Amino acid sequence: MKSTKVSILTTVYNREKYLAACIDSVLASSYENWELIIVDDVSSDTSVAIARAYEKKETRIKVYVNEKNLGDYPNRNKAA
């Protein structure tokens, strides 16, 4: 029996301090049929670089960067 694919949505804005731990938590999961969608809201720190480094190593991770800052709730809607 095939497991259901789970989409994990992570919105980011200047969260370099926490992003690697967030992604590592998903990678450590025993559940394997997932995708991690990271939507960056034009961070000015290294959040995008961190996310892209993980994206290069793991095909289930997809990173998107907004063209302009949308704010918290619109960015969540875009991720969904």
N, C-alpha and C positions, 0 to 999 in steps of 0.2 A: 504494500500500500504506500503510495506516494504522499508525502507530507505537504501541507498547504504552504505556499510561499508567503512569507511575511515581509511587508515593506516597513522599514524603520525610517521615519522622517526626522531629520535633525536640522533645525534652523540655527544659523550661526551669525553672530555679530560680535567681533572682537572677543573671542573666547579661546585664545591660544593657550591659556593656562589650564583649561579643562578639556579641550577637544581630543587630545591623544588618549586620555583616560576614558572618555566616552566611546571612542572608536575601539579601543582595546577591550572594553566591556562587551561590545557586540561580537568582536572576534573570539572572545573566550566562551561564548555561549555554546552549549552542547547541541542546540538546534542549528541545523545547517542550511535549511532552505529559506534563506532570507536575502534581502537586498537592503543596502543602507544608502539612502538618498540624503545628501548633505546640500543644503541651499544656503549659500553665504550672502549676506545682505550688505556687501561692499565693505568688508572689514578693513581697518587701517593697520592691523597688526599682522602676524604671520599665520593666521587661521587658515587662509586659502592654501598656503604652502604646505602646512601640516596635512590638510585634507587631501591635497593632490599627491603627496608622498604615499599615503595609504592607498589611494586610488590606483597608483601605479603597481602596487604589490597585490592588490585584491580586486578581482574583476566584479565582485558583487557590490563594490562601493562606487557610487556615481556622485560627482561633485558638480554643482551648478553655481554660478556666480551671477547675481543680479546686475543689470546694467546701471541701475541707480538704487539708492537706499529706499526700501519700501516701508520700513518700520516693522515692528514685531508681528502684529496680527496679519497684515497683508503678506508678509513673508511666509508665515505659517500656511496661509491659504494657497500661496503659490507652490509650496512644497507638496501639499496634498493634491 
